[in-house]
């Protein structure tokens, strides 16, 4: 349990400037996390932030869509046609969202397992229109107004016409006794990093499979081997037994952060995927936390992870940073 005050999302746009959002606050830094300023506080219930520049961004949660064009000095509430679960903008005007649905996957995300719809805005989120999409949209991202990726019903799709049409690029595992998972996507310069999560968990492990998707092909790069995954051929293990966040660094490189529910302190594990996922470099543990909610890496050496360390029965929220590729981690923010 990440707690009622959980920090749930992080995004840095430069080595100095970034934001962290959570259920009860928005935090901002202009010095790489050495100090944090509270920009908003209350019953926000936010799950992620999406900034397209140092000034312009959105924060979204189960009952709020907030917008800023002054680096978060002021946040404006925008109307929602129905509860938005996640947003991704490619400009100050054009953005995409997943809305509605039920059967949330993951520890802190509200992204729907089933029943979601795909929306688009052309005016910065003030109004939205529905786009036709495969059944059960779960996660969406675009590199520009035309090129996008969609996770839906545990499968991966791509579009080259702004989401008007979608092409199936990879199927999640399927077969007797295997239900559809939750496919999450993160874009990077026309490519995408994707992860198919669940359903189910057993023996302190969770089924999850990582993919790298490019214009020409989609490759599975790891899978939790305890669970059957028919139709997906891969032998590499994920960083850890429970799926955590992926942070795309480039089209060919990403940080993959997992965690272990029963392994104790310092057991958030992460890999650096290079060469479009052909190589997985075991980078070790994010030592100051034992559950990870979100990550933002700007390079293989510089990154932030948001999560918790459990002290008895009380989770302590933390923001931690590495500047040396994970050899050491500094706690930059801590609150119970």
C-alpha positions as CSV (number, residue, x, y, z in Angstrom):
1,X,0.0,0.0,0.0
2,X,1.6,3.3,-1.1
3,X,-0.4,5.2,1.5
4,X,-2.9,8.0,1.3
5,X,-0.2,10.6,0.6
6,X,1.5,8.7,-2.1
7,X,3.8,10.3,-4.6
8,X,2.8,8.7,-7.9
9,X,4.4,10.5,-10.9
10,X,7.7,12.2,-11.8
11,X,9.0,14.1,-14.8
12,X,12.2,16.0,-15.4
13,X,12.6,18.2,-18.5
14,X,16.3,19.1,-17.7
15,X,18.9,18.1,-15.1
16,X,17.7,21.0,-13.0
17,X,13.9,21.2,-13.5
18,X,11.3,18.6,-12.6
19,X,8.0,17.9,-11.0
20,X,6.6,15.2,-8.8
21,X,2.8,14.7,-8.3
22,X,0.8,12.6,-5.9
23,X,-2.4,12.1,-4.2
24,X,-2.2,15.2,-2.1
25,X,0.4,17.5,-3.6
26,X,2.5,18.8,-6.5
27,X,6.2,19.3,-5.9
28,X,8.6,21.2,-8.1
29,X,12.4,21.7,-8.2
30,X,14.7,24.0,-10.1
31,X,18.0,22.6,-8.7
32,X,17.8,19.0,-9.6
33,X,15.9,17.9,-6.5
34,X,18.2,19.5,-3.9
35,X,15.1,21.4,-2.8
36,X,11.4,21.0,-3.5
37,X,8.6,23.6,-3.5
38,X,4.9,22.7,-2.9
39,X,3.0,24.1,-5.8
40,X,-0.4,22.7,-4.9
41,X,-1.8,20.7,-2.0
42,X,-5.2,19.1,-1.2
43,X,-7.3,16.1,-2.2
44,X,-5.7,16.1,-5.7
45,X,-5.4,12.3,-6.2
46,X,-3.0,12.8,-9.1
47,X,-1.2,9.9,-10.8
48,X,1.0,11.5,-13.5
49,X,2.4,14.7,-15.0
50,X,3.1,15.4,-18.6
51,X,5.3,18.4,-19.5
52,X,6.2,19.3,-23.1
53,X,8.6,22.2,-22.1
54,X,10.0,23.9,-19.0
55,X,6.8,26.0,-18.7
56,X,3.9,23.9,-20.2
57,X,2.4,20.8,-18.6
58,X,-0.5,18.9,-17.3
59,X,-1.2,16.8,-14.2
60,X,-4.0,14.2,-14.3
61,X,-5.8,12.1,-11.7
62,X,-9.0,10.3,-11.0
63,X,-11.0,13.5,-10.7
64,X,-8.7,16.3,-11.9
65,X,-7.0,17.6,-15.0
66,X,-4.7,20.5,-14.2
67,X,-2.8,22.8,-16.6
68,X,0.1,25.2,-16.2
69,X,1.9,27.4,-18.7
70,X,4.2,29.1,-16.1
71,X,6.2,26.2,-14.8
72,X,3.6,25.4,-12.2
73,X,3.4,28.8,-10.5
74,X,-0.3,28.6,-11.2
75,X,-2.4,25.4,-12.0
76,X,-5.7,25.7,-13.7
77,X,-8.4,23.0,-13.5
78,X,-9.7,22.0,-16.9
79,X,-13.2,20.4,-17.4
80,X,-13.2,16.6,-18.0
81,X,-15.9,15.0,-20.2
82,X,-15.4,11.9,-18.0
83,X,-12.6,10.8,-15.6
84,X,-9.3,10.9,-17.5
85,X,-6.9,8.2,-16.5
86,X,-3.8,9.4,-18.3
87,X,-2.8,12.1,-20.8
88,X,0.0,12.6,-23.3
89,X,0.5,15.8,-25.2
90,X,2.7,16.5,-28.3
91,X,2.2,20.3,-28.3
92,X,0.5,23.0,-26.3
93,X,-2.7,22.2,-28.2
94,X,-2.7,18.5,-29.4
95,X,-3.0,15.7,-26.8
96,X,-4.4,12.2,-26.3
97,X,-6.0,10.6,-23.3
98,X,-7.4,7.4,-21.9
99,X,-10.7,7.9,-20.1
100,X,-13.2,5.9,-18.1
101,X,-13.0,2.1,-17.7
102,X,-12.5,-0.1,-14.6
103,X,-10.3,-2.9,-13.3
104,X,-7.2,-0.7,-12.7
105,X,-3.9,-2.4,-13.1
106,X,-0.8,-1.7,-11.0
107,X,-0.2,-0.3,-7.5
108,X,-0.9,3.4,-8.0
109,X,-2.1,3.8,-11.5
110,X,-5.8,4.3,-12.4
111,X,-5.3,3.1,-16.0
112,X,-8.3,0.8,-16.8
113,X,-8.0,-2.9,-17.6
114,X,-11.3,-2.8,-19.4
115,X,-13.9,-0.3,-20.7
116,X,-11.6,2.6,-21.4
117,X,-11.9,5.0,-24.3
118,X,-9.4,6.9,-26.4
119,X,-9.8,10.7,-26.6
120,X,-8.0,13.5,-28.4
121,X,-7.9,17.3,-27.9
122,X,-6.9,20.1,-30.2
123,X,-7.1,22.9,-27.8
124,X,-4.9,22.0,-24.9
125,X,-7.4,19.8,-23.1
126,X,-10.3,22.2,-22.8
127,X,-12.5,19.9,-24.9
128,X,-12.1,16.3,-26.0
129,X,-13.4,14.1,-28.8
130,X,-13.5,10.3,-28.9
131,X,-11.3,8.4,-31.4
132,X,-12.1,5.0,-32.8
133,X,-9.8,2.4,-31.2
134,X,-9.3,-1.3,-30.6
135,X,-11.3,-2.7,-27.6
136,X,-10.2,-1.7,-24.1
137,X,-7.6,1.1,-24.6
138,X,-5.2,1.2,-21.7
139,X,-2.3,3.5,-22.5
140,X,-1.4,5.8,-25.3
141,X,1.5,8.0,-26.4
142,X,2.5,10.0,-29.5
143,X,5.9,11.2,-30.7
144,X,4.2,13.8,-32.9
145,X,0.6,14.5,-34.0
146,X,0.7,11.6,-36.4
147,X,2.9,8.8,-35.0
148,X,1.6,7.0,-31.9
149,X,1.4,3.8,-30.0
150,X,-1.5,2.3,-28.1
151,X,-1.8,-0.4,-25.5
152,X,-5.3,-2.1,-25.6
153,X,-6.6,-5.3,-24.1
154,X,-3.0,-6.4,-23.5
155,X,-2.0,-5.9,-27.1
156,X,0.2,-3.3,-28.8
157,X,-0.9,-1.1,-31.7
158,X,0.6,1.7,-33.8
159,X,-0.8,4.6,-35.8
160,X,0.7,6.9,-38.4
161,X,-2.3,9.1,-39.0
162,X,-3.0,10.7,-35.6
163,X,-5.0,7.8,-34.2
164,X,-7.5,7.5,-37.0
165,X,-6.4,4.0,-37.7
166,X,-4.5,1.4,-35.6
167,X,-2.4,-1.5,-36.7
168,X,-1.8,-4.5,-34.5
169,X,1.9,-4.8,-33.9
170,X,2.3,-7.3,-31.0
171,X,-0.1,-9.6,-29.1
172,X,0.2,-10.2,-25.4
173,X,0.1,-13.8,-24.1
174,X,-3.1,-15.6,-24.7
175,X,-4.4,-19.1,-24.3
176,X,-6.4,-21.3,-21.9
177,X,-6.5,-19.7,-18.5
178,X,-4.6,-16.6,-19.6
179,X,-6.6,-13.4,-19.6
180,X,-5.6,-10.2,-21.3
181,X,-3.0,-8.1,-19.4
182,X,-2.5,-4.3,-19.2
183,X,-0.3,-3.0,-22.0
184,X,1.5,0.3,-21.0
185,X,3.4,2.3,-23.6
186,X,6.0,5.1,-23.6
187,X,7.1,6.8,-26.8
188,X,10.6,7.8,-27.7
189,X,11.4,9.5,-31.1
190,X,9.0,7.4,-33.1
191,X,9.7,4.1,-31.3
192,X,8.1,2.9,-28.0
193,X,8.9,0.9,-24.9
194,X,6.0,-1.2,-23.8
195,X,5.2,-3.6,-20.9
196,X,2.4,-6.1,-20.7
197,X,1.4,-6.6,-17.0
198,X,-0.7,-9.3,-15.5
199,X,-3.2,-10.5,-14.8
200,X,-2.6,-12.3,-11.6
201,X,0.3,-12.9,-9.3
202,X,1.6,-15.9,-7.4
203,X,4.7,-16.9,-5.4
204,X,5.5,-13.2,-4.8
205,X,5.8,-12.7,-8.6
206,X,3.8,-10.9,-11.2
207,X,3.5,-11.7,-14.9
208,X,5.0,-9.0,-17.0
209,X,6.7,-8.8,-20.4
210,X,8.8,-6.0,-21.8
211,X,8.8,-4.9,-25.5
212,X,10.8,-2.6,-27.7
213,X,8.8,-1.3,-30.6
214,X,10.3,0.4,-33.7
215,X,8.9,1.4,-37.1
216,X,9.9,-1.9,-38.6
217,X,9.5,-4.5,-35.8
218,X,8.5,-5.2,-32.2
219,X,10.8,-7.4,-30.0
220,X,10.0,-9.0,-26.7
221,X,13.1,-8.2,-24.4
222,X,12.2,-9.9,-21.1
223,X,9.5,-11.9,-19.4
224,X,8.7,-13.1,-15.8
225,X,9.5,-16.8,-16.5
226,X,7.4,-18.2,-13.6
227,X,4.2,-17.6,-15.7
228,X,3.4,-19.1,-19.1
229,X,3.5,-16.6,-22.0
230,X,2.5,-18.5,-25.1
231,X,3.1,-16.7,-28.3
232,X,5.9,-14.6,-26.8
233,X,9.4,-16.0,-27.2
234,X,11.9,-14.6,-24.8
235,X,14.3,-16.0,-22.2
236,X,15.7,-13.0,-20.4
237,X,14.3,-12.2,-16.9
238,X,13.0,-8.8,-15.9
239,X,14.9,-6.8,-13.3
240,X,12.6,-8.0,-10.5
241,X,9.4,-10.0,-9.8
242,X,6.9,-7.1,-9.7
243,X,6.5,-4.7,-12.6
244,X,7.5,-1.1,-12.0
245,X,8.0,2.0,-14.1
246,X,9.9,2.3,-17.4
247,X,11.6,5.5,-18.3
248,X,12.5,5.9,-22.0
249,X,15.8,7.7,-22.4
250,X,15.9,7.4,-26.2
251,X,14.5,5.3,-29.1
252,X,17.2,2.7,-28.3
253,X,17.7,3.0,-24.5
254,X,15.5,2.9,-21.4
255,X,15.7,2.4,-17.7
256,X,13.5,-0.5,-16.4
257,X,12.6,-0.4,-12.7
258,X,11.0,-3.4,-10.9
259,X,10.5,-4.2,-7.3
260,X,10.1,-7.2,-4.9
261,X,7.2,-7.2,-2.5
262,X,8.7,-9.5,0.1
263,X,12.4,-9.0,-0.4
264,X,12.9,-6.2,2.2
265,X,14.7,-2.9,2.1
266,X,16.7,-1.8,-0.9
267,X,15.2,-4.3,-3.3
268,X,13.9,-2.1,-6.0
269,X,15.9,-3.4,-8.9
270,X,16.6,-1.8,-12.3
271,X,18.1,-2.7,-15.6
272,X,19.4,-0.4,-18.4
273,X,18.1,-1.6,-21.8
274,X,20.4,-0.7,-24.6
275,X,20.6,-1.4,-28.4
276,X,16.8,-1.3,-28.6
277,X,16.5,-3.9,-25.9
278,X,19.0,-6.4,-27.3
279,X,21.1,-5.9,-24.2
280,X,19.9,-5.7,-20.6
281,X,22.5,-4.4,-18.2
282,X,21.9,-5.3,-14.6
283,X,22.4,-2.1,-12.7
284,X,21.6,-3.2,-9.2
285,X,19.2,-1.8,-6.5
286,X,17.6,1.6,-5.9
287,X,18.7,1.2,-2.3
288,X,16.7,3.9,-0.4
289,X,13.2,2.5,-1.3
290,X,11.5,-0.9,-1.6
291,X,8.6,-0.1,-3.8
292,X,8.8,2.1,-7.0
293,X,5.9,4.1,-8.4
294,X,7.5,6.3,-11.1
295,X,10.9,7.1,-12.7
296,X,12.4,9.8,-14.9
297,X,15.8,9.2,-16.4
298,X,17.5,11.8,-18.7
299,X,20.6,9.6,-19.4
300,X,22.0,6.3,-18.3
301,X,23.8,8.1,-15.4
302,X,21.1,10.6,-14.3
303,X,17.7,9.6,-13.0
304,X,15.1,10.0,-10.3
305,X,12.8,7.4,-8.8
306,X,9.7,8.0,-6.7
307,X,8.6,5.3,-4.3
308,X,8.3,4.3,-0.7
309,X,10.3,2.6,2.1
310,X,8.1,0.8,4.6
311,X,9.0,1.6,8.2
312,X,6.9,-0.8,10.3
313,X,3.4,-0.4,9.0
314,X,3.9,3.2,7.8
315,X,5.1,3.9,4.3
316,X,7.6,6.8,3.9
317,X,7.4,8.6,0.6
318,X,10.7,9.3,-1.0
319,X,12.3,10.9,-4.1
320,X,15.7,9.5,-4.8
321,X,18.3,10.5,-7.4
322,X,21.4,8.9,-9.0
323,X,24.1,10.8,-10.9
324,X,26.4,7.9,-11.4
325,X,24.3,5.3,-13.1
326,X,22.9,3.8,-9.9
327,X,26.2,3.2,-8.1
328,X,24.9,5.5,-5.4
329,X,21.5,7.0,-4.6
330,X,20.6,10.1,-2.6
331,X,17.4,10.7,-0.8
332,X,16.2,14.1,-1.9
333,X,12.7,14.2,-0.3
334,X,11.2,12.1,2.5
335,X,7.8,12.3,4.2
336,X,5.5,9.9,6.1
